[in-house]
Amino acid sequence: MLQYIMRLDSCRRCGKELEVDQRCKVCNLPTNFHCHACGNITEKQFHPRCILLESTYILNNKK
């Protein structure tokens, strides 16, 4: 099974450490990071499998 894991990295703008800003609702892995030093926010990362699971859950529970 292929799993996408976003690693905690340094800010591409200033080099300081990034902090987790948002987590995936399904697997709780980080999807977005931000930098407190310069305010840079990374692009949101999507987990294809989690999107599929979440959309299937929503469709099955629609009334």
PDB file of N, CA, C and O in Angstrom:
ATOM      1  N   MET A   1       0.847  -1.178   0.000  1.00  0.00           N
ATOM      2  CA  MET A   1       0.000   0.000   0.000  1.00  0.00           C
ATOM      3  C   MET A   1       0.891   1.239   0.000  1.00  0.00           C
ATOM      4  O   MET A   1       1.815   1.349   0.806  1.00  0.00           O
ATOM      5  N   LEU A   2       0.608   2.164  -0.903  1.00  0.00           N
ATOM      6  CA  LEU A   2       1.353   3.413  -1.000  1.00  0.00           C
ATOM      7  C   LEU A   2       0.706   4.433  -0.086  1.00  0.00           C
ATOM      8  O   LEU A   2      -0.501   4.663  -0.160  1.00  0.00           O
ATOM      9  N   GLN A   3       1.497   5.039   0.765  1.00  0.00           N
ATOM     10  CA  GLN A   3       0.959   6.019   1.692  1.00  0.00           C
ATOM     11  C   GLN A   3       1.735   7.314   1.524  1.00  0.00           C
ATOM     12  O   GLN A   3       2.966   7.310   1.503  1.00  0.00           O
ATOM     13  N   TYR A   4       1.016   8.419   1.404  1.00  0.00           N
ATOM     14  CA  TYR A   4       1.636   9.725   1.249  1.00  0.00           C
ATOM     15  C   TYR A   4       1.821  10.340   2.617  1.00  0.00           C
ATOM     16  O   TYR A   4       0.850  10.569   3.338  1.00  0.00           O
ATOM     17  N   ILE A   5       3.066  10.608   2.977  1.00  0.00           N
ATOM     18  CA  ILE A   5       3.340  11.225   4.271  1.00  0.00           C
ATOM     19  C   ILE A   5       4.117  12.512   4.024  1.00  0.00           C
ATOM     20  O   ILE A   5       5.199  12.499   3.437  1.00  0.00           O
ATOM     21  N   MET A   6       3.554  13.605   4.477  1.00  0.00           N
ATOM     22  CA  MET A   6       4.197  14.901   4.330  1.00  0.00           C
ATOM     23  C   MET A   6       5.152  15.086   5.504  1.00  0.00           C
ATOM     24  O   MET A   6       4.738  14.997   6.660  1.00  0.00           O
ATOM     25  N   ARG A   7       6.393  15.336   5.221  1.00  0.00           N
ATOM     26  CA  ARG A   7       7.342  15.476   6.321  1.00  0.00           C
ATOM     27  C   ARG A   7       7.454  16.929   6.779  1.00  0.00           C
ATOM     28  O   ARG A   7       7.264  17.860   5.996  1.00  0.00           O
ATOM     29  N   LEU A   8       7.761  17.100   8.048  1.00  0.00           N
ATOM     30  CA  LEU A   8       7.973  18.420   8.606  1.00  0.00           C
ATOM     31  C   LEU A   8       9.283  18.943   8.056  1.00  0.00           C
ATOM     32  O   LEU A   8      10.319  18.297   8.208  1.00  0.00           O
ATOM     33  N   ASP A   9       9.255  20.071   7.436  1.00  0.00           N
ATOM     34  CA  ASP A   9      10.402  20.592   6.724  1.00  0.00           C
ATOM     35  C   ASP A   9      10.646  22.026   7.163  1.00  0.00           C
ATOM     36  O   ASP A   9       9.915  22.566   7.993  1.00  0.00           O
ATOM     37  N   SER A  10      11.656  22.623   6.610  1.00  0.00           N
ATOM     38  CA  SER A  10      11.919  24.022   6.897  1.00  0.00           C
ATOM     39  C   SER A  10      11.199  24.901   5.880  1.00  0.00           C
ATOM     40  O   SER A  10      10.913  24.472   4.762  1.00  0.00           O
ATOM     41  N   CYS A  11      10.917  26.105   6.274  1.00  0.00           N
ATOM     42  CA  CYS A  11      10.212  27.066   5.428  1.00  0.00           C
ATOM     43  C   CYS A  11      11.069  27.397   4.210  1.00  0.00           C
ATOM     44  O   CYS A  11      12.266  27.654   4.340  1.00  0.00           O
ATOM     45  N   ARG A  12      10.473  27.391   3.059  1.00  0.00           N
ATOM     46  CA  ARG A  12      11.195  27.693   1.821  1.00  0.00           C
ATOM     47  C   ARG A  12      11.475  29.180   1.684  1.00  0.00           C
ATOM     48  O   ARG A  12      12.321  29.586   0.886  1.00  0.00           O
ATOM     49  N   ARG A  13      10.772  29.990   2.457  1.00  0.00           N
ATOM     50  CA  ARG A  13      10.959  31.434   2.387  1.00  0.00           C
ATOM     51  C   ARG A  13      12.068  31.926   3.330  1.00  0.00           C
ATOM     52  O   ARG A  13      12.921  32.720   2.932  1.00  0.00           O
ATOM     53  N   CYS A  14      12.047  31.441   4.595  1.00  0.00           N
ATOM     54  CA  CYS A  14      13.008  31.971   5.568  1.00  0.00           C
ATOM     55  C   CYS A  14      13.917  30.915   6.192  1.00  0.00           C
ATOM     56  O   CYS A  14      14.896  31.270   6.849  1.00  0.00           O
ATOM     57  N   GLY A  15      13.622  29.624   6.006  1.00  0.00           N
ATOM     58  CA  GLY A  15      14.465  28.556   6.534  1.00  0.00           C
ATOM     59  C   GLY A  15      14.128  28.092   7.937  1.00  0.00           C
ATOM     60  O   GLY A  15      14.727  27.135   8.427  1.00  0.00           O
ATOM     61  N   LYS A  16      13.179  28.751   8.599  1.00  0.00           N
ATOM     62  CA  LYS A  16      12.774  28.340   9.950  1.00  0.00           C
ATOM     63  C   LYS A  16      11.904  27.087   9.881  1.00  0.00           C
ATOM     64  O   LYS A  16      11.420  26.713   8.813  1.00  0.00           O
ATOM     65  N   GLU A  17      11.710  26.440  11.038  1.00  0.00           N
ATOM     66  CA  GLU A  17      10.925  25.210  11.091  1.00  0.00           C
ATOM     67  C   GLU A  17       9.440  25.495  10.898  1.00  0.00           C
ATOM     68  O   GLU A  17       8.904  26.462  11.439  1.00  0.00           O
ATOM     69  N   LEU A  18       8.786  24.640  10.120  1.00  0.00           N
ATOM     70  CA  LEU A  18       7.343  24.754   9.898  1.00  0.00           C
ATOM     71  C   LEU A  18       6.589  24.012  10.991  1.00  0.00           C
ATOM     72  O   LEU A  18       7.093  23.052  11.573  1.00  0.00           O
ATOM     73  N   GLU A  19       5.369  24.475  11.260  1.00  0.00           N
ATOM     74  CA  GLU A  19       4.501  23.816  12.231  1.00  0.00           C
ATOM     75  C   GLU A  19       3.224  23.373  11.547  1.00  0.00           C
ATOM     76  O   GLU A  19       2.780  23.994  10.581  1.00  0.00           O
ATOM     77  N   VAL A  20       2.637  22.304  12.046  1.00  0.00           N
ATOM     78  CA  VAL A  20       1.403  21.767  11.471  1.00  0.00           C
ATOM     79  C   VAL A  20       0.280  22.784  11.664  1.00  0.00           C
ATOM     80  O   VAL A  20       0.059  23.282  12.768  1.00  0.00           O
ATOM     81  N   ASP A  21      -0.427  23.081  10.570  1.00  0.00           N
ATOM     82  CA  ASP A  21      -1.544  24.018  10.607  1.00  0.00           C
ATOM     83  C   ASP A  21      -2.879  23.279  10.545  1.00  0.00           C
ATOM     84  O   ASP A  21      -3.824  23.635  11.249  1.00  0.00           O
ATOM     85  N   GLN A  22      -2.953  22.242   9.696  1.00  0.00           N
ATOM     86  CA  GLN A  22      -4.174  21.453   9.568  1.00  0.00           C
ATOM     87  C   GLN A  22      -3.823  19.984   9.445  1.00  0.00           C
ATOM     88  O   GLN A  22      -2.734  19.622   9.001  1.00  0.00           O
ATOM     89  N   ARG A  23      -4.769  19.141   9.848  1.00  0.00           N
ATOM     90  CA  ARG A  23      -4.593  17.692   9.740  1.00  0.00           C
ATOM     91  C   ARG A  23      -5.756  17.101   8.960  1.00  0.00           C
ATOM     92  O   ARG A  23      -6.845  17.672   8.915  1.00  0.00           O
ATOM     93  N   CYS A  24      -5.515  15.966   8.356  1.00  0.00           N
ATOM     94  CA  CYS A  24      -6.527  15.237   7.598  1.00  0.00           C
ATOM     95  C   CYS A  24      -7.611  14.746   8.560  1.00  0.00           C
ATOM     96  O   CYS A  24      -7.305  14.236   9.638  1.00  0.00           O
ATOM     97  N   LYS A  25      -8.865  14.901   8.169  1.00  0.00           N
ATOM     98  CA  LYS A  25      -9.985  14.464   9.017  1.00  0.00           C
ATOM     99  C   LYS A  25     -10.081  12.945   9.103  1.00  0.00           C
ATOM    100  O   LYS A  25     -10.663  12.411  10.047  1.00  0.00           O
ATOM    101  N   VAL A  26      -9.513  12.248   8.125  1.00  0.00           N
ATOM    102  CA  VAL A  26      -9.613  10.788   8.087  1.00  0.00           C
ATOM    103  C   VAL A  26      -8.445  10.118   8.803  1.00  0.00           C
ATOM    104  O   VAL A  26      -8.655   9.291   9.691  1.00  0.00           O
ATOM    105  N   CYS A  27      -7.204  10.470   8.420  1.00  0.00           N
ATOM    106  CA  CYS A  27      -6.030   9.763   8.954  1.00  0.00           C
ATOM    107  C   CYS A  27      -5.230  10.569   9.975  1.00  0.00           C
ATOM    108  O   CYS A  27      -4.312  10.036  10.600  1.00  0.00           O
ATOM    109  N   ASN A  28      -5.565  11.837  10.150  1.00  0.00           N
ATOM    110  CA  ASN A  28      -4.930  12.724  11.116  1.00  0.00           C
ATOM    111  C   ASN A  28      -3.467  13.079  10.782  1.00  0.00           C
ATOM    112  O   ASN A  28      -2.760  13.616  11.635  1.00  0.00           O
ATOM    113  N   LEU A  29      -3.014  12.791   9.574  1.00  0.00           N
ATOM    114  CA  LEU A  29      -1.676  13.213   9.157  1.00  0.00           C
ATOM    115  C   LEU A  29      -1.725  14.681   8.740  1.00  0.00           C
ATOM    116  O   LEU A  29      -2.774  15.163   8.313  1.00  0.00           O
ATOM    117  N   PRO A  30      -0.611  15.396   8.855  1.00  0.00           N
ATOM    118  CA  PRO A  30      -0.599  16.812   8.464  1.00  0.00           C
ATOM    119  C   PRO A  30      -0.929  17.007   6.989  1.00  0.00           C
ATOM    120  O   PRO A  30      -0.484  16.243   6.132  1.00  0.00           O
ATOM    121  N   THR A  31      -1.721  18.049   6.708  1.00  0.00           N
ATOM    122  CA  THR A  31      -2.037  18.395   5.327  1.00  0.00           C
ATOM    123  C   THR A  31      -1.575  19.804   4.990  1.00  0.00           C
ATOM    124  O   THR A  31      -1.486  20.158   3.814  1.00  0.00           O
ATOM    125  N   ASN A  32      -1.283  20.609   5.993  1.00  0.00           N
ATOM    126  CA  ASN A  32      -0.903  21.997   5.761  1.00  0.00           C
ATOM    127  C   ASN A  32       0.023  22.459   6.880  1.00  0.00           C
ATOM    128  O   ASN A  32      -0.189  22.132   8.048  1.00  0.00           O
ATOM    129  N   PHE A  33       1.056  23.223   6.512  1.00  0.00           N
ATOM    130  CA  PHE A  33       2.007  23.749   7.488  1.00  0.00           C
ATOM    131  C   PHE A  33       2.066  25.263   7.389  1.00  0.00           C
ATOM    132  O   PHE A  33       1.717  25.844   6.362  1.00  0.00           O
ATOM    133  N   HIS A  34       2.515  25.901   8.477  1.00  0.00           N
ATOM    134  CA  HIS A  34       2.743  27.342   8.446  1.00  0.00           C
ATOM    135  C   HIS A  34       4.026  27.679   9.199  1.00  0.00           C
ATOM    136  O   HIS A  34       4.504  26.903  10.027  1.00  0.00           O
ATOM    137  N   CYS A  35       4.565  28.841   8.896  1.00  0.00           N
ATOM    138  CA  CYS A  35       5.792  29.317   9.522  1.00  0.00           C
ATOM    139  C   CYS A  35       5.459  30.512  10.403  1.00  0.00           C
ATOM    140  O   CYS A  35       4.908  31.502   9.924  1.00  0.00           O
ATOM    141  N   HIS A  36       5.789  30.426  11.684  1.00  0.00           N
ATOM    142  CA  HIS A  36       5.530  31.536  12.595  1.00  0.00           C
ATOM    143  C   HIS A  36       6.458  32.715  12.331  1.00  0.00           C
ATOM    144  O   HIS A  36       6.098  33.862  12.595  1.00  0.00           O
ATOM    145  N   ALA A  37       7.638  32.437  11.817  1.00  0.00           N
ATOM    146  CA  ALA A  37       8.630  33.498  11.610  1.00  0.00           C
ATOM    147  C   ALA A  37       8.226  34.468  10.500  1.00  0.00           C
ATOM    148  O   ALA A  37       8.299  35.683  10.685  1.00  0.00           O
ATOM    149  N   CYS A  38       7.802  33.942   9.349  1.00  0.00           N
ATOM    150  CA  CYS A  38       7.503  34.832   8.215  1.00  0.00           C
ATOM    151  C   CYS A  38       6.049  34.783   7.763  1.00  0.00           C
ATOM    152  O   CYS A  38       5.649  35.561   6.897  1.00  0.00           O
ATOM    153  N   GLY A  39       5.245  33.875   8.338  1.00  0.00           N
ATOM    154  CA  GLY A  39       3.833  33.792   7.988  1.00  0.00           C
ATOM    155  C   GLY A  39       3.535  32.969   6.749  1.00  0.00           C
ATOM    156  O   GLY A  39       2.387  32.924   6.306  1.00  0.00           O
ATOM    157  N   ASN A  40       4.534  32.319   6.182  1.00  0.00           N
ATOM    158  CA  ASN A  40       4.331  31.494   4.990  1.00  0.00           C
ATOM    159  C   ASN A  40       3.439  30.298   5.321  1.00  0.00           C
ATOM    160  O   ASN A  40       3.608  29.656   6.358  1.00  0.00           O
ATOM    161  N   ILE A  41       2.491  30.007   4.433  1.00  0.00           N
ATOM    162  CA  ILE A  41       1.599  28.858   4.586  1.00  0.00           C
ATOM    163  C   ILE A  41       1.787  27.965   3.373  1.00  0.00           C
ATOM    164  O   ILE A  41       1.726  28.435   2.237  1.00  0.00           O
ATOM    165  N   THR A  42       2.013  26.682   3.605  1.00  0.00           N
ATOM    166  CA  THR A  42       2.230  25.752   2.491  1.00  0.00           C
ATOM    167  C   THR A  42       0.909  25.444   1.798  1.00  0.00           C
ATOM    168  O   THR A  42      -0.166  25.677   2.351  1.00  0.00           O
ATOM    169  N   GLU A  43       1.003  24.920   0.591  1.00  0.00           N
ATOM    170  CA  GLU A  43      -0.189  24.470  -0.112  1.00  0.00           C
ATOM    171  C   GLU A  43      -0.728  23.229   0.586  1.00  0.00           C
ATOM    172  O   GLU A  43       0.035  22.418   1.111  1.00  0.00           O
ATOM    173  N   LYS A  44      -2.040  23.089   0.585  1.00  0.00           N
ATOM    174  CA  LYS A  44      -2.664  21.934   1.228  1.00  0.00           C
ATOM    175  C   LYS A  44      -2.330  20.668   0.451  1.00  0.00           C
ATOM    176  O   LYS A  44      -2.438  20.634  -0.775  1.00  0.00           O
ATOM    177  N   GLN A  45      -1.924  19.629   1.176  1.00  0.00           N
ATOM    178  CA  GLN A  45      -1.625  18.329   0.591  1.00  0.00           C
ATOM    179  C   GLN A  45      -2.847  17.432   0.781  1.00  0.00           C
ATOM    180  O   GLN A  45      -3.423  17.380   1.867  1.00  0.00           O
ATOM    181  N   PHE A  46      -3.235  16.734  -0.274  1.00  0.00           N
ATOM    182  CA  PHE A  46      -4.392  15.854  -0.199  1.00  0.00           C
ATOM    183  C   PHE A  46      -3.930  14.403  -0.199  1.00  0.00           C
ATOM    184  O   PHE A  46      -2.959  14.051  -0.870  1.00  0.00           O
ATOM    185  N   HIS A  47      -4.615  13.585   0.538  1.00  0.00           N
ATOM    186  CA  HIS A  47      -4.355  12.153   0.575  1.00  0.00           C
ATOM    187  C   HIS A  47      -5.439  11.493  -0.274  1.00  0.00           C
ATOM    188  O   HIS A  47      -6.591  11.426   0.154  1.00  0.00           O
ATOM    189  N   PRO A  48      -5.098  11.005  -1.469  1.00  0.00           N
ATOM    190  CA  PRO A  48      -6.107  10.449  -2.373  1.00  0.00           C
ATOM    191  C   PRO A  48      -7.001   9.384  -1.735  1.00  0.00           C
ATOM    192  O   PRO A  48      -8.212   9.376  -1.954  1.00  0.00           O
ATOM    193  N   ARG A  49      -6.416   8.504  -0.963  1.00  0.00           N
ATOM    194  CA  ARG A  49      -7.216   7.447  -0.332  1.00  0.00           C
ATOM    195  C   ARG A  49      -8.191   8.028   0.693  1.00  0.00           C
ATOM    196  O   ARG A  49      -9.333   7.578   0.788  1.00  0.00           O
ATOM    197  N   CYS A  50      -7.750   9.010   1.447  1.00  0.00           N
ATOM    198  CA  CYS A  50      -8.612   9.622   2.461  1.00  0.00           C
ATOM    199  C   CYS A  50      -9.765  10.381   1.816  1.00  0.00           C
ATOM    200  O   CYS A  50     -10.883  10.360   2.332  1.00  0.00           O
ATOM    201  N   ILE A  51      -9.508  11.049   0.697  1.00  0.00           N
ATOM    202  CA  ILE A  51     -10.572  11.760  -0.011  1.00  0.00           C
ATOM    203  C   ILE A  51     -11.617  10.762  -0.485  1.00  0.00           C
ATOM    204  O   ILE A  51     -12.817  11.014  -0.373  1.00  0.00           O
ATOM    205  N   LEU A  52     -11.168   9.641  -1.008  1.00  0.00           N
ATOM    206  CA  LEU A  52     -12.087   8.601  -1.477  1.00  0.00           C
ATOM    207  C   LEU A  52     -12.918   8.051  -0.316  1.00  0.00           C
ATOM    208  O   LEU A  52     -14.133   7.895  -0.443  1.00  0.00           O
ATOM    209  N   LEU A  53     -12.275   7.758   0.806  1.00  0.00           N
ATOM    210  CA  LEU A  53     -12.999   7.235   1.974  1.00  0.00           C
ATOM    211  C   LEU A  53     -14.009   8.237   2.503  1.00  0.00           C
ATOM    212  O   LEU A  53     -15.135   7.872   2.839  1.00  0.00           O
ATOM    213  N   GLU A  54     -13.607   9.505   2.579  1.00  0.00           N
ATOM    214  CA  GLU A  54     -14.487  10.542   3.105  1.00  0.00           C
ATOM    215  C   GLU A  54     -15.690  10.758   2.180  1.00  0.00           C
ATOM    216  O   GLU A  54     -16.819  10.880   2.656  1.00  0.00           O
ATOM    217  N   SER A  55     -15.458  10.806   0.863  1.00  0.00           N
ATOM    218  CA  SER A  55     -16.566  11.014  -0.072  1.00  0.00           C
ATOM    219  C   SER A  55     -17.511   9.811  -0.071  1.00  0.00           C
ATOM    220  O   SER A  55     -18.725   9.986  -0.183  1.00  0.00           O
ATOM    221  N   THR A  56     -16.979   8.603   0.052  1.00  0.00           N
ATOM    222  CA  THR A  56     -17.818   7.404   0.117  1.00  0.00           C
ATOM    223  C   THR A  56     -18.671   7.430   1.379  1.00  0.00           C
ATOM    224  O   THR A  56     -19.850   7.079   1.334  1.00  0.00           O
ATOM    225  N   TYR A  57     -18.100   7.835   2.486  1.00  0.00           N
ATOM    226  CA  TYR A  57     -18.835   7.923   3.759  1.00  0.00           C
ATOM    227  C   TYR A  57     -19.975   8.936   3.645  1.00  0.00           C
ATOM    228  O   TYR A  57     -21.094   8.675   4.087  1.00  0.00           O
ATOM    229  N   ILE A  58     -19.683  10.086   3.053  1.00  0.00           N
ATOM    230  CA  ILE A  58     -20.692  11.131   2.908  1.00  0.00           C
ATOM    231  C   ILE A  58     -21.837  10.659   2.011  1.00  0.00           C
ATOM    232  O   ILE A  58     -23.008  10.857   2.334  1.00  0.00           O
ATOM    233  N   LEU A  59     -21.490  10.033   0.878  1.00  0.00           N
ATOM    234  CA  LEU A  59     -22.526   9.551  -0.042  1.00  0.00           C
ATOM    235  C   LEU A  59     -23.395   8.468   0.596  1.00  0.00           C
ATOM    236  O   LEU A  59     -24.606   8.441   0.376  1.00  0.00           O
ATOM    237  N   ASN A  60     -22.798   7.586   1.375  1.00  0.00           N
ATOM    238  CA  ASN A  60     -23.547   6.496   2.008  1.00  0.00           C
ATOM    239  C   ASN A  60     -24.418   6.964   3.162  1.00  0.00           C
ATOM    240  O   ASN A  60     -25.381   6.286   3.520  1.00  0.00           O
ATOM    241  N   ASN A  61     -24.102   8.099   3.745  1.00  0.00           N
ATOM    242  CA  ASN A  61     -24.851   8.591   4.903  1.00  0.00           C
ATOM    243  C   ASN A  61     -25.772   9.758   4.570  1.00  0.00           C
ATOM    244  O   ASN A  61     -26.354  10.354   5.476  1.00  0.00           O
ATOM    245  N   LYS A  62     -25.917  10.095   3.300  1.00  0.00           N
ATOM    246  CA  LYS A  62     -26.845  11.138   2.885  1.00  0.00           C
ATOM    247  C   LYS A  62     -28.264  10.624   3.036  1.00  0.00           C
ATOM    248  O   LYS A  62     -28.559   9.484   2.678  1.00  0.00           O
ATOM    249  N   LYS A  63     -29.125  11.447   3.556  1.00  0.00           N
ATOM    250  CA  LYS A  63     -30.524  11.023   3.740  1.00  0.00           C
ATOM    251  C   LYS A  63     -31.416  11.815   2.828  1.00  0.00           C
ATOM    252  O   LYS A  63     -32.630  11.614   2.825  1.00  0.00           O
TER     253      LYS A  63
END
